């Protein structure tokens, strides 16, 4: 039951971040049929993570809960200010919102089901060792770039954007990294599925081609 609670917390957190970013995204994508809702989670996560990264990289705030909370509030303030004209309920594409959320939930659930049959990190999936090492290194670093988990005294000589997105969600949700790792893998898959649907739907204004694109 605890693991199911972790899944729900992660899903709700990503949902809230997408809703926070939607007014800002809809200002840019207002002419699209779904007003950009299919990518609002992606944009919210990117901006939210970027603010946190900047604070830690410029040594303004140590990476941690306070840094992440302030970054999320900054995203909220920016979205409300720049997207304030989009806040009317008339501008909310309710049908697209419901369909996109259903697609995300199904994709997220299906991939978690797949991962549940092999959730552990084993030598057969050696890339997981690197990814999990980078993730934990970020969580233990005060400032960026994070310390290299394989070479003491050096920083990670590698791109770590996806790992950082996962780390900021862990900071907010307080879900153990050993569980959050697989939640993040399923999340990235579901985000890609939603973006693919949005691409097909917005290009043709037909839901069928949204699903074909997926």
Residue pairs with C-beta under 8 A, 6 or more apart in sequence:
3 179
6 173
6 175
6 179
6 180
6 183
7 112
7 183
9 173
9 175
10 169
10 173
10 175
10 180
10 183
10 187
11 105
11 108
13 169
13 172
13 173
14 41
14 45
14 169
14 187
15 41
15 101
17 41
17 44
17 45
17 48
17 72
17 75
18 37
18 40
18 41
18 44
19 40
20 44
20 72
20 75
20 76
20 79
21 40
21 41
21 43
21 44
21 47
21 48
21 75
21 79
22 35
22 36
22 37
22 40
22 44
22 79
22 83
22 86
23 79
23 80
23 82
23 83
23 84
23 86
23 87
24 43
24 47
24 78
24 79
24 82
24 83
25 35
25 36
25 37
25 39
25 40
25 43
25 44
25 83
26 35
26 36
26 37
26 40
26 83
26 86
26 91
27 82
27 83
27 85
27 86
28 36
29 35
29 36
29 39
30 36
30 86
30 91
32 198
32 202
33 93
33 96
33 201
33 202
33 205
34 93
34 96
34 97
34 100
34 198
34 201
34 202
35 86
35 91
35 93
35 96
36 43
36 198
37 93
37 96
37 97
37 100
37 198
38 96
38 100
38 194
38 195
38 197
38 198
38 199
38 201
38 202
39 194
39 195
39 198
41 104
41 191
41 194
42 191
42 194
42 195
44 75
45 165
45 169
45 191
46 165
47 75
47 78
48 71
48 72
48 75
48 168
49 71
49 161
49 164
49 165
49 168
51 70
51 71
51 74
51 75
52 63
52 67
52 68
52 71
52 164
52 168
53 144
53 164
54 60
55 61
55 63
55 67
55 70
55 71
56 62
56 63
56 67
56 141
56 142
56 143
56 144
57 143
57 144
57 145
59 143
61 67
61 70
62 142
62 143
63 138
63 141
63 142
63 143
63 144
63 167
63 171
64 142
64 171
65 171
65 172
67 171
68 168
68 171
68 172
69 172
71 168
72 172
80 87
96 201
99 197
99 207
100 194
100 197
100 198
103 190
103 193
103 194
103 197
103 214
104 190
104 191
104 193
104 194
105 190
107 189
107 190
107 193
107 194
108 186
108 187
108 189
108 190
111 185
111 186
111 189
111 190
112 182
112 183
112 186
115 182
115 185
115 186
119 182
121 128
121 129
121 132
121 181
122 128
128 181
131 163
131 181
132 177
132 181
133 149
133 150
134 146
134 149
134 156
134 158
134 160
134 163
135 163
135 166
135 167
135 170
135 177
135 181
136 149
136 177
137 146
137 147
137 148
137 149
137 156
138 144
138 146
138 160
138 163
138 164
138 167
139 167
139 170
139 171
139 177
140 146
140 147
141 147
145 155
145 156
145 160
146 155
146 156
146 160
147 153
147 154
147 155
147 156
148 154
148 155
148 156
148 157
149 156
162 184
162 188
165 184
166 180
166 181
166 184
169 175
169 180
169 184
170 177
170 180
173 180
175 183
193 214
196 210
196 213
196 214
197 210
197 211
197 213
197 214
198 210
199 210
199 213
200 209
200 210
200 211
200 212
200 213
200 214
201 207
201 209
201 210
201 213
203 209
204 210
